[in-house]
Amino acid sequence: QVQLVESGGGLVQAGGSLRLSCAASRIIFEHYVMGWFRQAPGKQRELVARIGSGGNTEYVDSVKGRFTISRDNARNTVYLQMNSLEPEDTAVYYCNGRYTGVEYWGQGTQVTVSS
């Protein structure tokens, strides 16, 4: 059974940093496009950042310059380094893995940024 397990969420003050991790199992990780999505209360889930199998990255405009996505294929893990956090970043963050039309989701990790 494929698993994506997120960790690293928590409560932080505005301006602070967190690093999220997502460990994948039972997939050929290096083939997958890995992404981080988030969903705030009352809002739709949105893509935050994505990294391709070749390491190319993309970000939603609101996090550019503050968040960095990276991957370690040897550890089957994708990371999201979040700096200069803002209250608007408060959401449940989900890890996503996608390859040839198949995709998997983690269960999510809560990030709360206090003002």
FENPEFEN-V421826 format. One record per residue. PHI is phi in whole degrees, -180 to 180 (none if undefined). OMEGA is omega in radians with two decimals (NA if undefined). BURIAL is + if it has 24 or more other C-alpha atoms within 12 Angstrom, else -. Layout:
PHI,OMEGA,BURIAL  PHI,OMEGA,BURIAL
This chain:
none,3.14,-  -69,3.08,-  -134,2.94,+  -121,-3.05,+  -120,-3.14,+  -89,3.03,+  -154,3.04,+  105,3.10,+  -71,3.12,+  161,-3.14,+  -105,-3.12,+  -144,3.08,+  -80,3.08,-  -55,-3.08,-  92,-3.12,-  -84,-3.07,+  -132,2.99,+  -144,2.99,+  -123,3.07,+  -93,3.06,+  -126,3.07,+  -137,3.14,+  -99,-3.10,+  -107,3.07,+  -137,3.07,+  65,2.94,-  -134,3.02,+  -84,-2.88,-  -54,-3.02,+  -66,3.12,+  -84,-2.95,-  -87,2.86,+  -80,-3.09,+  -110,-3.10,+  -141,2.98,+  -118,3.06,+  -118,3.05,+  -144,3.11,+  -139,3.08,+  -91,-3.14,+  -56,3.10,-  77,-3.13,-  -122,3.09,-  -77,3.05,-  -67,-3.12,-  -130,3.05,+  -71,3.07,+  -100,-3.10,+  -159,-3.12,+  -145,3.09,+  -134,-3.12,+  -81,3.14,+  -64,3.12,+  -91,3.10,-  96,3.09,-  -69,-3.03,-  -126,2.99,-  -145,-3.07,+  -137,2.95,+  -71,-3.03,-  -56,-3.02,-  -68,-3.12,-  -114,-3.13,+  -59,-3.12,-  86,-3.14,-  -115,-3.09,+  -109,3.07,+  -135,3.07,+  -99,3.10,+  -149,-3.14,+  -140,3.06,+  -125,-3.07,-  -67,3.12,+  -68,-3.14,-  -105,-3.12,-  52,-3.02,+  -133,3.03,+  -118,-3.07,+  -122,2.97,+  -134,3.06,+  -87,-3.08,+  -118,3.12,+  -115,3.11,+  49,-3.08,+  -64,-3.11,+  -123,3.10,+  -54,3.13,-  -68,3.09,-  -84,3.13,+  -62,-3.09,+  -178,2.89,+  -88,-3.12,+  -103,-3.09,+  -118,3.02,+  -90,-3.12,+  -136,3.05,+  -126,-3.04,+  -137,3.11,+  -157,3.11,-  45,3.03,-  83,3.08,-  -102,3.09,-  -140,-3.12,-  -131,-3.14,+  -126,2.94,+  -84,-3.10,+  -87,3.06,-  99,3.07,+  -137,-3.06,+  -81,2.99,+  -120,3.13,+  -125,-3.13,+  -113,-3.13,+  -93,-3.11,-  -90,NA,-
